[in-house]
Amino acid sequence: MFEILQKKKIAPLVDELTISAPYIAGHAKAGNFVVLRIHEKGERIPLTIADADRQQGTITLLFQKIGKTTVELGMLKPGDPIKDIAGPLGHATPVTKYGHCVLVGGGIGSATLYPILKALKDAENKTTVILGARTKELLVWEDKFREHSNEMLPTTDDGSSGRKGLVTEVLKEVIEREQVDLVIAVGPIRMMKAVSELTRPYKIKTIVSLNPVMVEGTGMCGACRVNIAGKTRFACADGPEFDGHEVDFHELENRLNFYKDEEGQALHLFIRKTKRKGMKLA
């Protein structure tokens, strides 16, 4: 069992959990994730390790309440247990002294970039962070990114924070302004695809973190297979990070939508059962 020590609401439908997990905290590296199961009959879901404190033995997870399991996870409180958390899983982000690194995040996916940002800073890289969201309220950990980056460039669809527009527009301006040696993008598929297409003609190394459906997290089930440069790879065992110029984003998007109807039905039934029991949804 893993105890929830702290819970915060950091954006509409987005919660932050601090969980006691000494072994995972002691071995976690930037880019790693965990697979958790709330209870014996629960679904297994992957979540990025957004932060880890080795001294305290804690990990921090961010999640958006959009499906049955994430809604159920959001109902838990400090002191409540989570039955299983497996990790750290996946390959860590390759960190070295690249030069100027630009990190592009969209929505909740931005949390994945935070430990990567800190690792790149420790390796003496110059860092520019471009965060995008629909509104200011949906920008995740803006203050944390600003603290650790050399330059922080928020963008919002409605102009409520930073630049009004798309992250790709700002990225293009940065690329044309100065030398960029590495781009890392995490967020919606269409955003990562757009970033990868933008950097391709400039021949800038571009890393994306993929989020296909996962089940057990070690590559045995094959659920998270992705097409990379025409070859089948597994996001949990071979990734989750890949060369953005080699990813078949069209196939990835289709796979993510494969269980959309079933996911909607499961969430609807869970909400009905919860309300019948008189329980409140967080």
Protein Blocks (a to p, Z undefined) as FASTA:
>chain_A
ZZdfbdcdfbghiacdddddfklmmmgcehiacdddfblmbccdddddfbdcfknopacd
ddddfbfklmmmmmpcehiacfbacddedjddddddfbpacdddehjllmmmmmmmmmmm
mnopacddddddfblklpghklmmmmmpmbdcdddfklpgcjeddfklmmmmmmmmpccf
bdcdeddfklmmmmmmmmmmnopacdddddbdcfkonopnommgcceehiacdfklmmmb
dcfklpcfklmmmmmmmmmmmmmmmmmmmmmmmmmnopacZZ
